[in-house]
Amino acid sequence: MSDYGNPYGGYGNQTMTAQFGGPAAAAPPAGELIKDTTTANFARDVMDESRNQPVLVDFWAPWCGPCKQLTPIIEKAVSEASGRVKLVKMNIDDHPSVAGQLGIQSIPAVVAFVNGRPADGFMGALPESQVKAFIDKVAGPAGADQAAEIAAVLEEASGLLAGGDIDGAAQLFAAILQADPDNTQAIAGLAECMIGANQHQRARELVTQLPEELAKAPEVQALLKRLDQIDEARKLGDPVALEHTLSLNPDDHEARMKLAKIRNVEGRREEAAEHLLLIMKRDRTFDDDGARKQLLQFFEVWGPKEPATVMARRKLSSILFS
C-alpha cells in the first residue's frame, strides 16, 4: 500500500526515526557491523558488545579454504540483518588462545555470544540460507524487534488519546504509519485523533480510501460506524431541548433514543447506555426492539473491554433473562 502522505499535518517524521529501527531507519554501515579483533580486544569487542545485540565470532585462518568460502556469505548475511547482529573475525594463527579456551578444534567455526556468554554456534562453510537461519535463531526473525516496538508505541498512543492528549497520540500513530503503512490499529487511532480535533471529514477520507483488505479490519469498521453515529447525532436536535422533553414526559422513548445517540458521540457512554436500558425496561416493543439493537451497535464501536460495554452488558442480561 502507498504512503498516506502524512495525513495529520507534519506529525510523524521525527518521532518515527526516534521510535523505530525499521524500514525508515538506515542500516548501520558495514564497518560498524563487521570488524577484526585481537586477544587483547576480545572482551570489549565481543563480551561487552554482545550485551547490546548478539555478536557472531568467526574463527578463521588464512590457509583455510572453507573459511574463504564462508567469509563473503556471513558478511553479506550480517550486513543484510541491519544491525540485529554484529560480526567479529578472529585469525586463530595470530590469536590462538581464545579459540583454545572455547575448545574449537576445526575451522571455520562461528560462535554466537549473547549477554557476554557463548549461546550457539556452527562449524563449516554453510550456505547462505542456513547462515541467515542461524542469525534469525540467535537474534530473532527480521522485524520482530520492530513489531514489539510498534506494539509498545500503539499502547502509548492509545493511552495518550484516552487521556486527551490528541496531538501527542497523533504524532505516535503517524510515526507508526511511516514505519508500517498498513497498520490498521494506527490508521483507526489516527482517525480517532482527527475526530477528537473535530476533523470528521478528514477522518472519513482517511479510512474510506483504504484498500478493501484493510477496510475490512474490525477497528476500521468500528471507526466507520462511529463516524456514521456522529453524522446521525448532528441531525437529532438540541440535547438540552430533549432533556426538557423527557422531564415533562419520561416515557417519550423517541426523545430518549435521540438523546442516547447524542450522549454516545459526546463520549458519555454510560449515560447513553442507561437511556437505552431504561427504554427496554419500560417498553421492549418500542421501535421493534430498537433500544436493544441500538445498544448492540454501540457495543460494536466501544469494544468488549470498554467499561460502559461491560456495565451495559450486565444490565442488559438482567433485563433479558430476569
TIPAPA-287963 format. One record per residue (C-alpha): x, y negated, z negated. Coordinates in nm, 4 decimals. Example, Ala and Ser with C-alpha at 12.3 -4.5 7.8 and 13.67 -1.06 7.14 Angstrom:
# TIPAPA-287963
<xx: 1.2300	yy: 0.4500	zz: -0.7800>
<xx: 1.3670	yy: 0.1060	zz: -0.7140>
//
This chain:
# TIPAPA-287963
<xx: 0.0000	yy: 0.0000	zz: 0.0000>
<xx: 0.1235	yy: -0.3514	zz: 0.0718>
<xx: 0.2229	yy: -0.6028	zz: -0.1939>
<xx: -0.0554	yy: -0.8106	zz: -0.3483>
<xx: 0.1180	yy: -1.1370	zz: -0.2765>
<xx: 0.1241	yy: -1.2059	zz: -0.6497>
<xx: -0.2497	yy: -1.2872	zz: -0.6682>
<xx: -0.2311	yy: -1.4576	zz: -1.0066>
<xx: -0.0215	yy: -1.7601	zz: -0.9260>
<xx: 0.3503	yy: -1.7230	zz: -0.9850>
<xx: 0.3254	yy: -1.4585	zz: -1.2533>
<xx: 0.5411	yy: -1.1508	zz: -1.2471>
<xx: 0.8650	yy: -1.2235	zz: -1.0674>
<xx: 1.0895	yy: -1.2980	zz: -1.3647>
<xx: 0.9040	yy: -1.0719	zz: -1.6047>
<xx: 0.9309	yy: -0.7747	zz: -1.3737>
<xx: 1.3080	yy: -0.7681	zz: -1.3487>
<xx: 1.3378	yy: -0.8030	zz: -1.7235>
<xx: 1.0950	yy: -0.5193	zz: -1.7916>
<xx: 1.1698	yy: -0.2525	zz: -1.5347>
<xx: 1.4691	yy: -0.0800	zz: -1.3840>
<xx: 1.2612	yy: 0.0461	zz: -1.0929>
<xx: 1.2285	yy: -0.0334	zz: -0.7251>
<xx: 1.2672	yy: -0.4076	zz: -0.7674>
<xx: 1.5912	yy: -0.3785	zz: -0.9636>
<xx: 1.9124	yy: -0.3381	zz: -0.7677>
<xx: 2.1049	yy: -0.0194	zz: -0.8322>
<xx: 2.4365	yy: -0.0731	zz: -1.0139>
<xx: 2.7380	yy: -0.0950	zz: -0.7802>
<xx: 2.9156	yy: 0.2354	zz: -0.7192>
<xx: 3.2205	yy: 0.1003	zz: -0.9025>
<xx: 3.0173	yy: 0.0775	zz: -1.2227>
<xx: 2.8809	yy: 0.4301	zz: -1.1863>
<xx: 3.1944	yy: 0.6233	zz: -1.0853>
<xx: 3.5415	yy: 0.5966	zz: -1.2340>
<xx: 3.8558	yy: 0.7930	zz: -1.3201>
<xx: 3.9601	yy: 0.8409	zz: -1.6799>
<xx: 4.2589	yy: 0.9480	zz: -1.8852>
<xx: 4.3055	yy: 1.1384	zz: -2.2085>
<xx: 4.3505	yy: 0.8093	zz: -2.3930>
<xx: 4.0331	yy: 0.6565	zz: -2.2491>
<xx: 3.8148	yy: 0.9667	zz: -2.2615>
<xx: 3.6422	yy: 0.8760	zz: -2.5888>
<xx: 3.5481	yy: 0.5303	zz: -2.4594>
<xx: 3.4605	yy: 0.6276	zz: -2.1013>
<xx: 3.2677	yy: 0.9441	zz: -2.1857>
<xx: 3.1780	yy: 0.9868	zz: -2.5528>
<xx: 3.0780	yy: 0.6268	zz: -2.6179>
<xx: 2.9244	yy: 0.5635	zz: -2.2758>
<xx: 2.7082	yy: 0.8770	zz: -2.2963>
<xx: 2.5122	yy: 0.7116	zz: -2.5747>
<xx: 2.3742	yy: 0.4731	zz: -2.3097>
<xx: 2.2967	yy: 0.7350	zz: -2.0419>
<xx: 2.4276	yy: 1.0835	zz: -1.9557>
<xx: 2.7855	yy: 1.0927	zz: -1.8269>
<xx: 2.8982	yy: 1.3674	zz: -1.5896>
<xx: 3.2660	yy: 1.4560	zz: -1.6231>
<xx: 3.4155	yy: 1.6104	zz: -1.3099>
<xx: 3.7321	yy: 1.8076	zz: -1.3927>
<xx: 3.9366	yy: 1.8457	zz: -1.0747>
<xx: 4.2873	yy: 1.8733	zz: -0.9320>
<xx: 4.4432	yy: 1.7541	zz: -0.6040>
<xx: 4.5248	yy: 2.1090	zz: -0.4885>
<xx: 4.1663	yy: 2.2382	zz: -0.5434>
<xx: 3.9793	yy: 2.2883	zz: -0.2151>
<xx: 3.6306	yy: 2.3290	zz: -0.3695>
<xx: 3.6947	yy: 2.0109	zz: -0.5689>
<xx: 3.7345	yy: 1.8230	zz: -0.2409>
<xx: 3.4041	yy: 1.9694	zz: -0.1207>
<xx: 3.2205	yy: 1.8677	zz: -0.4373>
<xx: 3.3569	yy: 1.5115	zz: -0.4630>
<xx: 3.1515	yy: 1.3439	zz: -0.1849>
<xx: 2.8402	yy: 1.5411	zz: -0.2835>
<xx: 2.8444	yy: 1.4475	zz: -0.6512>
<xx: 2.9479	yy: 1.0876	zz: -0.5861>
<xx: 2.6572	yy: 1.0468	zz: -0.3426>
<xx: 2.4097	yy: 1.2050	zz: -0.5848>
<xx: 2.5253	yy: 0.9851	zz: -0.8729>
<xx: 2.5056	yy: 0.6706	zz: -0.6588>
<xx: 2.1525	yy: 0.7579	zz: -0.5489>
<xx: 2.0484	yy: 0.8219	zz: -0.9097>
<xx: 2.0585	yy: 0.4412	zz: -0.9557>
<xx: 2.2171	yy: 0.4318	zz: -1.2984>
<xx: 2.0405	yy: 0.7259	zz: -1.4604>
<xx: 2.3824	yy: 0.8926	zz: -1.4929>
<xx: 2.7463	yy: 0.7934	zz: -1.4576>
<xx: 3.0338	yy: 0.9986	zz: -1.3195>
<xx: 3.3794	yy: 1.0130	zz: -1.4767>
<xx: 3.6508	yy: 1.2068	zz: -1.2944>
<xx: 3.9453	yy: 1.3653	zz: -1.4737>
<xx: 4.2540	yy: 1.5032	zz: -1.2974>
<xx: 4.3475	yy: 1.8051	zz: -1.5110>
<xx: 4.7009	yy: 1.8153	zz: -1.3700>
<xx: 4.7691	yy: 1.4730	zz: -1.5198>
<xx: 4.5406	yy: 1.5143	zz: -1.8220>
<xx: 4.5022	yy: 1.8814	zz: -1.9173>
<xx: 4.4248	yy: 1.8533	zz: -2.2888>
<xx: 4.0538	yy: 1.7656	zz: -2.2745>
<xx: 3.9771	yy: 2.0451	zz: -2.0275>
<xx: 4.1702	yy: 2.2863	zz: -2.2518>
<xx: 3.9761	yy: 2.1775	zz: -2.5597>
<xx: 3.6490	yy: 2.2364	zz: -2.3756>
<xx: 3.7605	yy: 2.5833	zz: -2.2631>
<xx: 3.7485	yy: 2.5032	zz: -1.8916>
<xx: 3.9318	yy: 2.7782	zz: -1.7023>
<xx: 3.8103	yy: 2.7184	zz: -1.3471>
<xx: 3.7591	yy: 2.4046	zz: -1.1375>
<xx: 3.5718	yy: 2.2182	zz: -1.0160>
<xx: 3.3847	yy: 2.2036	zz: -1.3436>
<xx: 3.1269	yy: 1.9407	zz: -1.4321>
<xx: 3.0201	yy: 1.8817	zz: -1.7911>
<xx: 2.7316	yy: 1.6505	zz: -1.8817>
<xx: 2.7747	yy: 1.4508	zz: -2.2023>
<xx: 2.4663	yy: 1.3132	zz: -2.3785>
<xx: 2.4802	yy: 1.1096	zz: -2.7000>
<xx: 2.8509	yy: 1.1793	zz: -2.7424>
<xx: 2.8326	yy: 1.5582	zz: -2.7009>
<xx: 2.8530	yy: 1.8143	zz: -2.4184>
<xx: 2.4958	yy: 1.9038	zz: -2.3201>
<xx: 2.5141	yy: 2.1081	zz: -1.9984>
<xx: 2.7405	yy: 2.1827	zz: -1.7068>
<xx: 2.8193	yy: 2.3834	zz: -1.3959>
<xx: 3.1205	yy: 2.5211	zz: -1.2107>
<xx: 3.1944	yy: 2.5357	zz: -0.8412>
<xx: 3.1054	yy: 2.3236	zz: -0.5392>
<xx: 2.7262	yy: 2.3253	zz: -0.5493>
<xx: 2.5158	yy: 2.1994	zz: -0.2572>
<xx: 2.3643	yy: 1.8530	zz: -0.2796>
<xx: 2.0138	yy: 1.9782	zz: -0.3695>
<xx: 2.1463	yy: 2.1674	zz: -0.6711>
<xx: 2.3594	yy: 1.8748	zz: -0.7858>
<xx: 2.0537	yy: 1.6474	zz: -0.7718>
<xx: 1.8502	yy: 1.9050	zz: -0.9618>
<xx: 2.1220	yy: 1.9148	zz: -1.2280>
<xx: 2.1099	yy: 1.5349	zz: -1.2594>
<xx: 1.7311	yy: 1.5462	zz: -1.2960>
<xx: 1.7719	yy: 1.8130	zz: -1.5630>
<xx: 2.0065	yy: 1.6085	zz: -1.7806>
<xx: 1.8693	yy: 1.2599	zz: -1.7068>
<xx: 1.5020	yy: 1.3295	zz: -1.6372>
<xx: 1.3301	yy: 1.3115	zz: -1.2972>
<xx: 1.3713	yy: 0.9966	zz: -1.0916>
<xx: 1.1144	yy: 0.7404	zz: -1.2033>
<xx: 1.0491	yy: 0.8997	zz: -1.5434>
<xx: 1.2090	yy: 0.6123	zz: -1.7343>
<xx: 1.0210	yy: 0.3562	zz: -1.5285>
<xx: 0.6914	yy: 0.5378	zz: -1.5835>
<xx: 0.7475	yy: 0.5273	zz: -1.9588>
<xx: 0.8346	yy: 0.1574	zz: -1.9433>
<xx: 0.5257	yy: 0.0809	zz: -1.7353>
<xx: 0.3044	yy: 0.2668	zz: -1.9816>
<xx: 0.4518	yy: 0.0642	zz: -2.2673>
<xx: 0.4059	yy: -0.2651	zz: -2.0826>
<xx: 0.0478	yy: -0.1719	zz: -1.9919>
<xx: -0.0250	yy: -0.1192	zz: -2.3602>
<xx: 0.1382	yy: -0.4505	zz: -2.4489>
<xx: -0.0528	yy: -0.6353	zz: -2.1768>
<xx: -0.3832	yy: -0.4841	zz: -2.2877>
<xx: -0.3103	yy: -0.5936	zz: -2.6432>
<xx: -0.2395	yy: -0.9486	zz: -2.5306>
<xx: -0.5598	yy: -0.9565	zz: -2.3282>
<xx: -0.7646	yy: -0.8263	zz: -2.6210>
<xx: -0.6049	yy: -1.0942	zz: -2.8391>
<xx: -0.6996	yy: -1.3726	zz: -2.5989>
<xx: -0.3541	yy: -1.4376	zz: -2.4502>
<xx: -0.4699	yy: -1.4352	zz: -2.0874>
<xx: -0.1549	yy: -1.5901	zz: -1.9425>
<xx: 0.0775	yy: -1.3519	zz: -2.1259>
<xx: -0.1281	yy: -1.0499	zz: -2.0237>
<xx: -0.1484	yy: -1.1669	zz: -1.6622>
<xx: 0.2291	yy: -1.2027	zz: -1.6413>
<xx: 0.2797	yy: -0.8449	zz: -1.7572>
<xx: 0.0083	yy: -0.6976	zz: -1.5330>
<xx: 0.1528	yy: -0.8849	zz: -1.2340>
<xx: 0.5008	yy: -0.7606	zz: -1.3246>
<xx: 0.3779	yy: -0.4022	zz: -1.3229>
<xx: 0.2243	yy: -0.4555	zz: -0.9777>
<xx: 0.5574	yy: -0.5828	zz: -0.8489>
<xx: 0.7168	yy: -0.2537	zz: -0.9535>
<xx: 0.4162	yy: -0.0257	zz: -0.8863>
<xx: 0.1702	yy: -0.1917	zz: -0.6437>
<xx: -0.0804	yy: 0.0966	zz: -0.6620>
<xx: -0.1173	yy: 0.0971	zz: -1.0409>
<xx: -0.4950	yy: 0.0718	zz: -1.0768>
<xx: -0.4804	yy: 0.0032	zz: -1.4505>
<xx: -0.2694	yy: -0.3047	zz: -1.3832>
<xx: -0.4976	yy: -0.4080	zz: -1.0955>
<xx: -0.8025	yy: -0.3887	zz: -1.3212>
<xx: -0.6135	yy: -0.5624	zz: -1.6006>
<xx: -0.5109	yy: -0.8493	zz: -1.3760>
<xx: -0.8704	yy: -0.8818	zz: -1.2566>
<xx: -0.9816	yy: -0.8948	zz: -1.6219>
<xx: -0.7397	yy: -1.1825	zz: -1.6741>
<xx: -0.8960	yy: -1.3639	zz: -1.3790>
<xx: -1.2399	yy: -1.3091	zz: -1.5292>
<xx: -1.1121	yy: -1.4452	zz: -1.8591>
<xx: -0.9842	yy: -1.7523	zz: -1.6747>
<xx: -1.3299	yy: -1.7938	zz: -1.5142>
<xx: -1.1932	yy: -1.6964	zz: -1.1730>
<xx: -1.4590	yy: -1.4400	zz: -1.0926>
<xx: -1.4351	yy: -1.4702	zz: -0.7156>
<xx: -1.0591	yy: -1.4123	zz: -0.7201>
<xx: -1.1124	yy: -1.1063	zz: -0.9365>
<xx: -1.3669	yy: -0.9663	zz: -0.6937>
<xx: -1.1403	yy: -1.0345	zz: -0.3960>
<xx: -0.8548	yy: -0.8544	zz: -0.5696>
<xx: -1.0487	yy: -0.5329	zz: -0.6223>
<xx: -1.2609	yy: -0.5335	zz: -0.3054>
<xx: -0.9542	yy: -0.5484	zz: -0.0798>
<xx: -0.8176	yy: -0.2220	zz: -0.2201>
<xx: -0.7838	yy: 0.0898	zz: -0.0040>
<xx: -1.0562	yy: 0.3481	zz: -0.0567>
<xx: -0.8428	yy: 0.5844	zz: -0.2657>
<xx: -0.7546	yy: 0.3087	zz: -0.5139>
<xx: -1.1043	yy: 0.1621	zz: -0.5185>
<xx: -1.2380	yy: 0.4957	zz: -0.6456>
<xx: -1.0337	yy: 0.4749	zz: -0.9675>
<xx: -1.2622	yy: 0.4662	zz: -1.2750>
<xx: -1.1068	yy: 0.1474	zz: -1.4106>
<xx: -1.1625	yy: -0.0298	zz: -1.0766>
<xx: -1.5217	yy: 0.0924	zz: -1.0534>
<xx: -1.5861	yy: -0.0261	zz: -1.4100>
<xx: -1.4398	yy: -0.3659	zz: -1.3221>
<xx: -1.6686	yy: -0.3994	zz: -1.0203>
<xx: -1.9715	yy: -0.3137	zz: -1.2337>
<xx: -1.8597	yy: -0.5753	zz: -1.4866>
<xx: -1.8440	yy: -0.8356	zz: -1.2104>
<xx: -2.1917	yy: -0.7353	zz: -1.0961>
<xx: -2.3185	yy: -0.7742	zz: -1.4516>
<xx: -2.1647	yy: -1.1209	zz: -1.4724>
<xx: -2.3288	yy: -1.2239	zz: -1.1442>
<xx: -2.6646	yy: -1.0933	zz: -1.2629>
<xx: -2.6381	yy: -1.2625	zz: -1.6026>
<xx: -2.5857	yy: -1.6004	zz: -1.4383>
<xx: -2.9366	yy: -1.5746	zz: -1.2930>
<xx: -3.1157	yy: -1.4776	zz: -1.6131>
<xx: -3.1682	yy: -1.8196	zz: -1.7659>
<xx: -3.0642	yy: -2.0067	zz: -2.0793>
<xx: -2.9823	yy: -1.7786	zz: -2.3750>
<xx: -3.0995	yy: -2.0458	zz: -2.6192>
<xx: -3.4388	yy: -2.0512	zz: -2.4489>
<xx: -3.4531	yy: -1.6721	zz: -2.4549>
<xx: -3.3739	yy: -1.6697	zz: -2.8276>
<xx: -3.6561	yy: -1.9160	zz: -2.8832>
<xx: -3.8945	yy: -1.6988	zz: -2.6829>
<xx: -3.8062	yy: -1.3975	zz: -2.8995>
<xx: -3.8551	yy: -1.5954	zz: -3.2199>
<xx: -4.2109	yy: -1.6586	zz: -3.1087>
<xx: -4.2693	yy: -1.3070	zz: -2.9753>
<xx: -4.0205	yy: -1.0365	zz: -3.0826>
<xx: -4.1938	yy: -0.7871	zz: -2.8518>
<xx: -4.1138	yy: -0.9823	zz: -2.5357>
<xx: -3.8959	yy: -0.6991	zz: -2.4072>
<xx: -3.8225	yy: -0.8671	zz: -2.0755>
<xx: -3.6703	yy: -1.1667	zz: -2.2540>
<xx: -3.4779	yy: -0.9356	zz: -2.4874>
<xx: -3.3401	yy: -0.7372	zz: -2.1912>
<xx: -3.2201	yy: -1.0568	zz: -2.0255>
<xx: -3.0581	yy: -1.1750	zz: -2.3483>
<xx: -2.8821	yy: -0.8389	zz: -2.3886>
<xx: -2.7311	yy: -0.8735	zz: -2.0422>
<xx: -2.6148	yy: -1.2272	zz: -2.1170>
<xx: -2.4617	yy: -1.1309	zz: -2.4523>
<xx: -2.2783	yy: -0.8468	zz: -2.2808>
<xx: -2.0968	yy: -1.0735	zz: -2.0341>
<xx: -2.0237	yy: -1.3161	zz: -2.3175>
<xx: -1.8320	yy: -1.0340	zz: -2.4873>
<xx: -2.0844	yy: -0.9973	zz: -2.7697>
<xx: -2.1206	yy: -0.6271	zz: -2.7003>
<xx: -2.2589	yy: -0.5020	zz: -3.0297>
<xx: -2.5273	yy: -0.7704	zz: -3.0215>
<xx: -2.6133	yy: -0.6745	zz: -2.6628>
<xx: -2.6437	yy: -0.3098	zz: -2.7628>
<xx: -2.8619	yy: -0.3931	zz: -3.0633>
<xx: -3.1118	yy: -0.5754	zz: -2.8409>
<xx: -3.1434	yy: -0.2739	zz: -2.6115>
<xx: -3.1705	yy: -0.0307	zz: -2.9015>
<xx: -3.4496	yy: -0.2420	zz: -3.0505>
<xx: -3.6435	yy: -0.2243	zz: -2.7233>
<xx: -3.6041	yy: 0.1534	zz: -2.7272>
<xx: -3.7326	yy: 0.1770	zz: -3.0828>
<xx: -4.0415	yy: -0.0265	zz: -3.0020>
<xx: -4.1264	yy: 0.0904	zz: -2.6506>
<xx: -3.9352	yy: 0.3694	zz: -2.4722>
<xx: -4.1623	yy: 0.3289	zz: -2.1696>
<xx: -4.0686	yy: -0.0344	zz: -2.1046>
<xx: -3.9322	yy: -0.0768	zz: -1.7519>
<xx: -3.9299	yy: 0.3020	zz: -1.7024>
<xx: -3.6901	yy: 0.3561	zz: -1.9949>
<xx: -3.4899	yy: 0.0599	zz: -1.8685>
<xx: -3.3266	yy: -0.0255	zz: -2.2012>
<xx: -3.1610	yy: 0.3158	zz: -2.2287>
<xx: -3.0489	yy: 0.3063	zz: -1.8648>
<xx: -2.9016	yy: -0.0402	zz: -1.9125>
<xx: -2.7180	yy: 0.0697	zz: -2.2260>
<xx: -2.5627	yy: 0.3601	zz: -2.0355>
<xx: -2.4413	yy: 0.1143	zz: -1.7722>
<xx: -2.2798	yy: -0.0909	zz: -2.0481>
<xx: -2.1036	yy: 0.2241	zz: -2.1736>
<xx: -1.9546	yy: 0.2824	zz: -1.8275>
<xx: -1.7941	yy: -0.0606	zz: -1.8336>
<xx: -1.6976	yy: -0.0679	zz: -2.2006>
<xx: -1.5368	yy: 0.2752	zz: -2.2058>
<xx: -1.5820	yy: 0.5562	zz: -2.4602>
<xx: -1.3338	yy: 0.4194	zz: -2.7160>
<xx: -1.4835	yy: 0.0705	zz: -2.7369>
<xx: -1.6211	yy: 0.0172	zz: -3.0929>
<xx: -1.9503	yy: -0.1113	zz: -2.9517>
<xx: -1.9850	yy: 0.2080	zz: -2.7476>
<xx: -1.9171	yy: 0.4294	zz: -3.0485>
<xx: -2.1663	yy: 0.2377	zz: -3.2619>
<xx: -2.4384	yy: 0.2277	zz: -2.9967>
<xx: -2.3993	yy: 0.5965	zz: -2.9034>
<xx: -2.4506	yy: 0.6939	zz: -3.2657>
<xx: -2.7649	yy: 0.4832	zz: -3.2961>
<xx: -2.8887	yy: 0.5965	zz: -2.9552>
<xx: -2.8626	yy: 0.9595	zz: -3.0638>
<xx: -3.0630	yy: 0.8919	zz: -3.3787>
<xx: -3.3375	yy: 0.7302	zz: -3.1711>
<xx: -3.3475	yy: 1.0050	zz: -2.9085>
<xx: -3.3296	yy: 1.3036	zz: -3.1423>
<xx: -3.4985	yy: 1.1881	zz: -3.4612>
//
